[in-house]
């Protein structure tokens, strides 16, 4: 009787722990899968930016996107796409490094350093910067909902940053 009671007690105590571990493993696998999806998405987005592929970017950017340029300009989706289409904003090369992804279910935050060669409003910009993208998954598709850039001018150790590679 004591054995049966002890066995039942162990099952009651250990079953939730085992289930939590399994869920944790499933969650870890889901997080890793999400990270792979976002990295692939970001590679496709970068290629579309360099090629000025408005159709692809239109699909990748949320209609409610908030886009903050390194000079502080705040743009909506129509403005971002119009700038790229017209050549008002043009990336010639880019290199990303020091990338960090944080997954919160159907929301992902990416922060990274970037060195690129870009023209915006007729001015060449080659200052290294840190940017943040926020992605949201809706109807099974990832979309960029926030993009914000912070220039790193005056940042110590700039000479040690990698240079952008022409694509």
NORLIN-V835606 format. One record per backbone hydrogen bond with DSSP energy under -0.5 kcal/mol. CO is the residue of the C=O (numbers start at 1). NH is the residue of the N-H. If there is no record, write none. Layout:
co: (CO/CO)
nh: (NH/NH)
This chain:
co: (1/2/3/4/5/6/7/8/9/10/11/12/13/14/15/16/17/18/19/20/21/22/23/24/25/26/27/28/29/30/31/32/33/34/35/36/37/38/39/40/41/42/43/44/45/46/47/48/48/49/52/53/54/55/56/57/60/62/65/66/66/67/67/68/69/73/73/75/76/77/78/79/80/81/82/83/83/83/88/90/92/93/95/97/100/102/104/104/106/107/108/109/110/111/112/113/114/115/116/117/117/118/119/120/123/125/128/129/130/131/132/133/134/134/135/136/136/138/141/143/143/144/145/146/147/148/150/152/155/157/158/165)
nh: (5/6/7/8/9/10/11/12/13/14/15/16/17/18/19/20/21/22/23/24/25/26/27/28/29/30/31/32/33/34/35/36/37/38/39/40/41/42/43/44/45/46/47/48/49/50/51/52/53/52/54/57/58/59/60/61/144/65/67/68/147/69/75/149/72/69/75/67/80/81/82/83/84/85/86/87/88/89/121/119/167/117/115/113/111/109/106/107/137/104/135/102/133/100/131/97/129/95/118/92/93/125/90/123/120/118/152/114/150/112/148/110/145/146/108/138/143/141/138/136/145/62/66/134/68/132/130/155/158/160/161/94)
